[in-house]
Amino acid sequence: MITILTLGICAPWGICIMINWKVKHTVIDGHRLAFDGTATQLFGNWIKWLILTIITIGIYSFWLNIKLQQWITKHTHYLD
């Protein structure tokens, strides 16, 4: 609801909370994962992606999920 009221500006905080929980509860080959991304780091990219989506009349939105997944992968690593 906060995301709707803020027109998506607060989405990075919600995304980081969900991804952090998901990654903390993921184990691959006996190794726990960690997520070190913060909402503040994501916020800059989020605004850039939002502006690009508006400028391109929504065309950039096709790449938005890919860019978000790349950012998440960049900030996810093994704990051990």
Chimera marker file (.cmm) of the C-alpha trace (Angstrom):
<marker_set name="trace">
<marker id="1" x="0.000" y="0.000" z="0.000" r="1" g="1" b="0" radius="0.5"/>
<marker id="2" x="2.874" y="2.361" z="0.770" r="1" g="1" b="0" radius="0.5"/>
<marker id="3" x="4.290" y="1.680" z="-2.690" r="1" g="1" b="0" radius="0.5"/>
<marker id="4" x="0.999" y="2.712" z="-4.271" r="1" g="1" b="0" radius="0.5"/>
<marker id="5" x="0.751" y="5.877" z="-2.184" r="1" g="1" b="0" radius="0.5"/>
<marker id="6" x="4.339" y="6.877" z="-3.019" r="1" g="1" b="0" radius="0.5"/>
<marker id="7" x="4.018" y="5.941" z="-6.723" r="1" g="1" b="0" radius="0.5"/>
<marker id="8" x="6.729" y="3.288" z="-6.441" r="1" g="1" b="0" radius="0.5"/>
<marker id="9" x="9.357" y="5.466" z="-4.771" r="1" g="1" b="0" radius="0.5"/>
<marker id="10" x="9.379" y="3.276" z="-1.620" r="1" g="1" b="0" radius="0.5"/>
<marker id="11" x="9.524" y="0.017" z="-3.589" r="1" g="1" b="0" radius="0.5"/>
<marker id="12" x="13.308" y="-0.459" z="-3.094" r="1" g="1" b="0" radius="0.5"/>
<marker id="13" x="12.810" y="-0.806" z="0.660" r="1" g="1" b="0" radius="0.5"/>
<marker id="14" x="10.155" y="-3.483" z="0.248" r="1" g="1" b="0" radius="0.5"/>
<marker id="15" x="12.196" y="-5.295" z="-2.394" r="1" g="1" b="0" radius="0.5"/>
<marker id="16" x="15.292" y="-5.373" z="-0.180" r="1" g="1" b="0" radius="0.5"/>
<marker id="17" x="13.325" y="-6.685" z="2.798" r="1" g="1" b="0" radius="0.5"/>
<marker id="18" x="11.819" y="-9.513" z="0.721" r="1" g="1" b="0" radius="0.5"/>
<marker id="19" x="15.092" y="-10.423" z="-1.013" r="1" g="1" b="0" radius="0.5"/>
<marker id="20" x="17.015" y="-10.361" z="2.272" r="1" g="1" b="0" radius="0.5"/>
<marker id="21" x="14.540" y="-12.799" z="3.841" r="1" g="1" b="0" radius="0.5"/>
<marker id="22" x="14.551" y="-15.070" z="0.792" r="1" g="1" b="0" radius="0.5"/>
<marker id="23" x="18.350" y="-15.174" z="0.555" r="1" g="1" b="0" radius="0.5"/>
<marker id="24" x="18.822" y="-15.732" z="4.315" r="1" g="1" b="0" radius="0.5"/>
<marker id="25" x="16.646" y="-18.830" z="4.071" r="1" g="1" b="0" radius="0.5"/>
<marker id="26" x="18.395" y="-20.282" z="1.020" r="1" g="1" b="0" radius="0.5"/>
<marker id="27" x="21.094" y="-22.960" z="1.274" r="1" g="1" b="0" radius="0.5"/>
<marker id="28" x="23.002" y="-24.223" z="-1.774" r="1" g="1" b="0" radius="0.5"/>
<marker id="29" x="25.222" y="-27.314" z="-1.384" r="1" g="1" b="0" radius="0.5"/>
<marker id="30" x="25.279" y="-26.783" z="2.387" r="1" g="1" b="0" radius="0.5"/>
<marker id="31" x="26.342" y="-23.134" z="2.107" r="1" g="1" b="0" radius="0.5"/>
<marker id="32" x="24.103" y="-20.341" z="3.326" r="1" g="1" b="0" radius="0.5"/>
<marker id="33" x="23.723" y="-17.238" z="1.173" r="1" g="1" b="0" radius="0.5"/>
<marker id="34" x="23.903" y="-13.595" z="2.254" r="1" g="1" b="0" radius="0.5"/>
<marker id="35" x="22.505" y="-10.449" z="0.693" r="1" g="1" b="0" radius="0.5"/>
<marker id="36" x="24.443" y="-7.219" z="1.249" r="1" g="1" b="0" radius="0.5"/>
<marker id="37" x="22.374" y="-4.851" z="-0.890" r="1" g="1" b="0" radius="0.5"/>
<marker id="38" x="20.614" y="-1.935" z="0.756" r="1" g="1" b="0" radius="0.5"/>
<marker id="39" x="17.537" y="0.020" z="-0.220" r="1" g="1" b="0" radius="0.5"/>
<marker id="40" x="19.654" y="3.166" z="-0.452" r="1" g="1" b="0" radius="0.5"/>
<marker id="41" x="21.908" y="1.505" z="-3.039" r="1" g="1" b="0" radius="0.5"/>
<marker id="42" x="18.904" y="0.282" z="-5.000" r="1" g="1" b="0" radius="0.5"/>
<marker id="43" x="17.111" y="3.638" z="-4.794" r="1" g="1" b="0" radius="0.5"/>
<marker id="44" x="19.496" y="5.378" z="-7.237" r="1" g="1" b="0" radius="0.5"/>
<marker id="45" x="19.077" y="2.637" z="-9.820" r="1" g="1" b="0" radius="0.5"/>
<marker id="46" x="15.329" y="2.525" z="-9.195" r="1" g="1" b="0" radius="0.5"/>
<marker id="47" x="14.921" y="6.238" z="-9.990" r="1" g="1" b="0" radius="0.5"/>
<marker id="48" x="17.106" y="5.883" z="-13.098" r="1" g="1" b="0" radius="0.5"/>
<marker id="49" x="15.065" y="2.895" z="-14.302" r="1" g="1" b="0" radius="0.5"/>
<marker id="50" x="11.796" y="4.713" z="-13.565" r="1" g="1" b="0" radius="0.5"/>
<marker id="51" x="12.894" y="7.766" z="-15.578" r="1" g="1" b="0" radius="0.5"/>
<marker id="52" x="14.056" y="5.578" z="-18.480" r="1" g="1" b="0" radius="0.5"/>
<marker id="53" x="10.704" y="3.792" z="-18.460" r="1" g="1" b="0" radius="0.5"/>
<marker id="54" x="8.838" y="7.102" z="-18.591" r="1" g="1" b="0" radius="0.5"/>
<marker id="55" x="11.077" y="8.536" z="-21.350" r="1" g="1" b="0" radius="0.5"/>
<marker id="56" x="10.740" y="5.427" z="-23.525" r="1" g="1" b="0" radius="0.5"/>
<marker id="57" x="6.967" y="5.275" z="-22.950" r="1" g="1" b="0" radius="0.5"/>
<marker id="58" x="7.239" y="1.949" z="-21.133" r="1" g="1" b="0" radius="0.5"/>
<marker id="59" x="9.598" y="0.159" z="-23.524" r="1" g="1" b="0" radius="0.5"/>
<marker id="60" x="12.390" y="0.059" z="-20.916" r="1" g="1" b="0" radius="0.5"/>
<marker id="61" x="10.053" y="-1.813" z="-18.562" r="1" g="1" b="0" radius="0.5"/>
<marker id="62" x="10.885" y="-4.995" z="-20.494" r="1" g="1" b="0" radius="0.5"/>
<marker id="63" x="14.466" y="-4.696" z="-19.185" r="1" g="1" b="0" radius="0.5"/>
<marker id="64" x="13.495" y="-3.565" z="-15.691" r="1" g="1" b="0" radius="0.5"/>
<marker id="65" x="13.151" y="-7.057" z="-14.209" r="1" g="1" b="0" radius="0.5"/>
<marker id="66" x="16.419" y="-8.145" z="-15.833" r="1" g="1" b="0" radius="0.5"/>
<marker id="67" x="18.270" y="-5.155" z="-14.369" r="1" g="1" b="0" radius="0.5"/>
<marker id="68" x="16.749" y="-5.803" z="-10.945" r="1" g="1" b="0" radius="0.5"/>
<marker id="69" x="17.785" y="-9.480" z="-11.054" r="1" g="1" b="0" radius="0.5"/>
<marker id="70" x="21.323" y="-8.463" z="-12.077" r="1" g="1" b="0" radius="0.5"/>
<marker id="71" x="21.500" y="-6.066" z="-9.124" r="1" g="1" b="0" radius="0.5"/>
<marker id="72" x="20.242" y="-8.750" z="-6.722" r="1" g="1" b="0" radius="0.5"/>
<marker id="73" x="22.750" y="-11.289" z="-8.061" r="1" g="1" b="0" radius="0.5"/>
<marker id="74" x="25.589" y="-8.772" z="-7.731" r="1" g="1" b="0" radius="0.5"/>
<marker id="75" x="24.754" y="-8.314" z="-4.029" r="1" g="1" b="0" radius="0.5"/>
<marker id="76" x="24.214" y="-12.000" z="-3.186" r="1" g="1" b="0" radius="0.5"/>
<marker id="77" x="27.137" y="-14.177" z="-2.090" r="1" g="1" b="0" radius="0.5"/>
<marker id="78" x="28.061" y="-17.228" z="-0.026" r="1" g="1" b="0" radius="0.5"/>
<marker id="79" x="28.416" y="-16.636" z="3.708" r="1" g="1" b="0" radius="0.5"/>
<marker id="80" x="31.167" y="-19.223" z="4.209" r="1" g="1" b="0" radius="0.5"/>
<link id1="1" id2="2" r="1" g="1" b="0" radius="0.2"/>
<link id1="2" id2="3" r="1" g="1" b="0" radius="0.2"/>
<link id1="3" id2="4" r="1" g="1" b="0" radius="0.2"/>
<link id1="4" id2="5" r="1" g="1" b="0" radius="0.2"/>
<link id1="5" id2="6" r="1" g="1" b="0" radius="0.2"/>
<link id1="6" id2="7" r="1" g="1" b="0" radius="0.2"/>
<link id1="7" id2="8" r="1" g="1" b="0" radius="0.2"/>
<link id1="8" id2="9" r="1" g="1" b="0" radius="0.2"/>
<link id1="9" id2="10" r="1" g="1" b="0" radius="0.2"/>
<link id1="10" id2="11" r="1" g="1" b="0" radius="0.2"/>
<link id1="11" id2="12" r="1" g="1" b="0" radius="0.2"/>
<link id1="12" id2="13" r="1" g="1" b="0" radius="0.2"/>
<link id1="13" id2="14" r="1" g="1" b="0" radius="0.2"/>
<link id1="14" id2="15" r="1" g="1" b="0" radius="0.2"/>
<link id1="15" id2="16" r="1" g="1" b="0" radius="0.2"/>
<link id1="16" id2="17" r="1" g="1" b="0" radius="0.2"/>
<link id1="17" id2="18" r="1" g="1" b="0" radius="0.2"/>
<link id1="18" id2="19" r="1" g="1" b="0" radius="0.2"/>
<link id1="19" id2="20" r="1" g="1" b="0" radius="0.2"/>
<link id1="20" id2="21" r="1" g="1" b="0" radius="0.2"/>
<link id1="21" id2="22" r="1" g="1" b="0" radius="0.2"/>
<link id1="22" id2="23" r="1" g="1" b="0" radius="0.2"/>
<link id1="23" id2="24" r="1" g="1" b="0" radius="0.2"/>
<link id1="24" id2="25" r="1" g="1" b="0" radius="0.2"/>
<link id1="25" id2="26" r="1" g="1" b="0" radius="0.2"/>
<link id1="26" id2="27" r="1" g="1" b="0" radius="0.2"/>
<link id1="27" id2="28" r="1" g="1" b="0" radius="0.2"/>
<link id1="28" id2="29" r="1" g="1" b="0" radius="0.2"/>
<link id1="29" id2="30" r="1" g="1" b="0" radius="0.2"/>
<link id1="30" id2="31" r="1" g="1" b="0" radius="0.2"/>
<link id1="31" id2="32" r="1" g="1" b="0" radius="0.2"/>
<link id1="32" id2="33" r="1" g="1" b="0" radius="0.2"/>
<link id1="33" id2="34" r="1" g="1" b="0" radius="0.2"/>
<link id1="34" id2="35" r="1" g="1" b="0" radius="0.2"/>
<link id1="35" id2="36" r="1" g="1" b="0" radius="0.2"/>
<link id1="36" id2="37" r="1" g="1" b="0" radius="0.2"/>
<link id1="37" id2="38" r="1" g="1" b="0" radius="0.2"/>
<link id1="38" id2="39" r="1" g="1" b="0" radius="0.2"/>
<link id1="39" id2="40" r="1" g="1" b="0" radius="0.2"/>
<link id1="40" id2="41" r="1" g="1" b="0" radius="0.2"/>
<link id1="41" id2="42" r="1" g="1" b="0" radius="0.2"/>
<link id1="42" id2="43" r="1" g="1" b="0" radius="0.2"/>
<link id1="43" id2="44" r="1" g="1" b="0" radius="0.2"/>
<link id1="44" id2="45" r="1" g="1" b="0" radius="0.2"/>
<link id1="45" id2="46" r="1" g="1" b="0" radius="0.2"/>
<link id1="46" id2="47" r="1" g="1" b="0" radius="0.2"/>
<link id1="47" id2="48" r="1" g="1" b="0" radius="0.2"/>
<link id1="48" id2="49" r="1" g="1" b="0" radius="0.2"/>
<link id1="49" id2="50" r="1" g="1" b="0" radius="0.2"/>
<link id1="50" id2="51" r="1" g="1" b="0" radius="0.2"/>
<link id1="51" id2="52" r="1" g="1" b="0" radius="0.2"/>
<link id1="52" id2="53" r="1" g="1" b="0" radius="0.2"/>
<link id1="53" id2="54" r="1" g="1" b="0" radius="0.2"/>
<link id1="54" id2="55" r="1" g="1" b="0" radius="0.2"/>
<link id1="55" id2="56" r="1" g="1" b="0" radius="0.2"/>
<link id1="56" id2="57" r="1" g="1" b="0" radius="0.2"/>
<link id1="57" id2="58" r="1" g="1" b="0" radius="0.2"/>
<link id1="58" id2="59" r="1" g="1" b="0" radius="0.2"/>
<link id1="59" id2="60" r="1" g="1" b="0" radius="0.2"/>
<link id1="60" id2="61" r="1" g="1" b="0" radius="0.2"/>
<link id1="61" id2="62" r="1" g="1" b="0" radius="0.2"/>
<link id1="62" id2="63" r="1" g="1" b="0" radius="0.2"/>
<link id1="63" id2="64" r="1" g="1" b="0" radius="0.2"/>
<link id1="64" id2="65" r="1" g="1" b="0" radius="0.2"/>
<link id1="65" id2="66" r="1" g="1" b="0" radius="0.2"/>
<link id1="66" id2="67" r="1" g="1" b="0" radius="0.2"/>
<link id1="67" id2="68" r="1" g="1" b="0" radius="0.2"/>
<link id1="68" id2="69" r="1" g="1" b="0" radius="0.2"/>
<link id1="69" id2="70" r="1" g="1" b="0" radius="0.2"/>
<link id1="70" id2="71" r="1" g="1" b="0" radius="0.2"/>
<link id1="71" id2="72" r="1" g="1" b="0" radius="0.2"/>
<link id1="72" id2="73" r="1" g="1" b="0" radius="0.2"/>
<link id1="73" id2="74" r="1" g="1" b="0" radius="0.2"/>
<link id1="74" id2="75" r="1" g="1" b="0" radius="0.2"/>
<link id1="75" id2="76" r="1" g="1" b="0" radius="0.2"/>
<link id1="76" id2="77" r="1" g="1" b="0" radius="0.2"/>
<link id1="77" id2="78" r="1" g="1" b="0" radius="0.2"/>
<link id1="78" id2="79" r="1" g="1" b="0" radius="0.2"/>
<link id1="79" id2="80" r="1" g="1" b="0" radius="0.2"/>
</marker_set>
